[in-house]
Amino acid sequence: MRWILKIILFPISLLLSILTAFLTFLLSIGTALLYLLMLMCVFAAIGSFFMLHNTRAAIEALIIGFLLSPYGIPMIGAVIIAFIQGINEAIKSIKKIL
């Protein structure tokens, strides 16, 4: 019974490890691209505030810039990756117990 459960859990653990590595790679590339977009939004907000004296557009650009920053959308991806890693660690600990 133990061997059967270990044989069943091994491909799942391997798939989760590969998925975690791939998603981490995508998150790093996506974070870099979103960081560049965030910088553009911040510069647009500064330009909108000083050149056009449009505070509403500046505040909207700053909010969009915050969502694109590493504390916005990329943090959601990091939480999802951490959740998948937690599931994988739980499966590995089950395999060690058996």
SVG drawing of the C-alpha trace seen along z (x, -y; Angstrom):
<svg xmlns="http://www.w3.org/2000/svg" viewBox="-10 -73 23 75">
<polyline fill="none" stroke="black" stroke-width="0.4" points="0.0,0.0 2.8,-2.4 4.6,-1.8 1.5,-2.3 0.8,-5.7 4.5,-6.7 4.2,-5.8 1.0,-7.8 2.4,-10.9 5.7,-11.0 4.4,-12.3 2.2,-14.8 5.2,-16.1 7.4,-16.2 4.7,-18.1 4.3,-20.6 8.0,-21.2 8.3,-21.8 5.2,-24.1 6.7,-26.1 10.0,-26.5 8.2,-27.6 5.9,-30.0 8.8,-31.5 10.6,-32.1 7.5,-33.8 7.0,-35.9 10.5,-37.2 10.2,-38.2 6.7,-39.6 7.8,-41.6 10.6,-43.2 8.2,-44.2 5.6,-45.5 8.3,-47.5 9.2,-49.3 5.5,-50.1 5.2,-51.3 8.1,-53.7 6.3,-55.0 3.1,-55.6 4.9,-57.4 6.7,-59.7 3.3,-60.3 1.8,-61.2 4.5,-63.6 4.2,-65.1 0.5,-65.3 0.6,-67.0 3.3,-69.6 2.7,-70.3 -1.1,-69.9 -2.0,-70.7 -4.4,-67.7 -4.4,-66.1 -7.1,-63.5 -5.1,-62.1 -1.9,-62.1 -3.7,-60.3 -5.1,-57.7 -1.6,-57.2 -0.1,-56.7 -2.8,-54.1 -2.1,-52.2 1.6,-52.5 1.1,-51.0 -0.8,-48.1 2.0,-47.4 4.6,-47.7 6.1,-44.7 3.5,-45.2 0.6,-45.0 -0.1,-42.3 3.2,-40.5 2.5,-39.9 -0.6,-37.9 1.6,-35.7 4.1,-35.2 1.3,-34.2 0.0,-31.6 3.5,-30.2 4.0,-30.0 0.6,-28.1 1.7,-25.6 5.1,-25.1 3.2,-24.5 1.1,-21.8 4.3,-20.3 6.0,-20.3 3.0,-18.7 3.1,-15.9 6.8,-15.4 6.3,-15.2 3.5,-12.6 5.9,-10.6 8.6,-10.8 6.1,-9.6 5.2,-6.6"/>
</svg>
